[in-house]
Amino acid sequence: LGSGNQVWTMLDIILAVVAAQFTGFLWYNPQTLGSVWLQLTYPPYRKHEFGKYPDSVCYGSASLSAITVALILSYVLPYLGATSLWASVRSALLLSALTAAVELPHLTFGAQEIGMFAIDKGHNTAVMVVEAVVLYLV
């Protein structure tokens, strides 16, 4: 898409997925937001739930999510007029705002911690923006 090309290859999708995984590694690293997220997600009364799913399921779902987002972005960005870097970023931000708005009732009805919600939705925004940028640049 970077040079007006609106056809992506699987390599472009793979690069976007790798960038998303790296974003997740940085975002949830214990030196960044990982420790805070862990405390908010698993307070003392929920510590027994930590590790409920094996790592293969957790990382597999993260990979599947990144692949799905990359594929959907590769399809939707041209329809949103993402013909420049800024337009790609703006489109990803708008899509992220839409998904966060849909998730908002889960915060309140599920009595989730607002900090955890903010960290997770911030991560989702970062992933969408990073993938959109990669798809634009390749």
N, C-alpha and C positions, 0 to 999 in steps of 0.2 A: 504493500500500500504506500510505502514511502515515496515511491516515484510514480504514483498514479496507478500502480498495479493493484487490482483488487482481488487477486487470486493468491491464496496462501497455499503453501506446500505443507506436507506433514513435518518437514524440518522446522518451518516457522512455528507450527503448533508446539513441537517438542521444545524449542527454545523458549517459548512463552511459558510452558509448564515448568521448565527448569528455573526460569526467573521467578516464577510464583513460589516454587518450593524454597528457593533461597530467601525470598522475602519472608516466608513463614519462619524459616530458621532464624533470621535476624529479629523478627518481631517477637517471637515467643522464647527467645534465648533468655536464660536466667539473668544475664547482665543487662537486658533491656526490659521487656514487659513480662517475661515468663514467670518470674517469681510472684509478682503481684497478681497476675492472672491465676496462677495456681492457688494462691491463698483465697482469692475471691470465688473461684469455682469450687474448691473443696475446703470449705470451712470445717472446723473440728467435727461437727455433727455429720459431715459427709465424707470424712477421710476414708471410710471403708469402701467408698465407691471408686476411689482412685485406682486405676489399673484394671477396671472392670472388663475392658476389651484388650486383647493382645496388641502389641505394637504393630503387628502386620495389618490388623484391621484398621487401626488409627491412621497409620501412614498410607495404607491403601485407599482409605476414604479421602485423605488429603490429596493424593495423586489423582483420584477419579474426579474430585472437585475441580482441581486445576485444569485437567484435560477438558472437562465440560465447559468451564468458563472460557477457556481459550477457543474452543470450537464455536461456542455461541457468540463470543465477541467477533470472531472472524467472519461470522455470518451477518451480524447486526451492525457493525461499525459502518460499512458502506451505506446502509440505509439511513444511518444517522448523520450522514454527510461528513464523516471523519476522513477528510482528505488532506489534513495537515496534522502535525504533531499536537498542536493545541486543541484541535477539534477532536482528536482521539482521546486526549486526556479529559476534555470536557465531557465527552460522551460517556467515558468510564465513570466519571464522578456522578453524572446524572443517573446512570444505571445503579451505581452503588447507593445513592440517596433513595432510589426507588426500593431497592431490596431492604435497606435499613428501615424504611417506613413500614414495609410489610411485616417486618420482624418486631416492631415496637410493641404490639399487644402481647407478644410472648414475654417481653420484659416484665410487663405489669402483671399479667395473669399468672405467669410462672414465678413471680416474686424473685426474679433474678437480681443480682447485684448490678447496679447501674455501671459501676467501674468495669465489670467483666463484659457487659454489653458493649460499652464504649471501646474496650480493647479489641473485642472480636469484630465489631463493625469497622473499626479502624483498619484492622488487618484485611478484611474483605475489600475495603476501598483501596488499600495499597496494592493488593493482588490484582484487582481489576485495572488499576492505572498502569502497573508494571506490565501486565500482559498486553494492554492496549498499546503501550509505547513500543514494546518488542515487536508486536505485529505491524506497527507502522514502520519501524526502522528496518525490518528485514525485507 
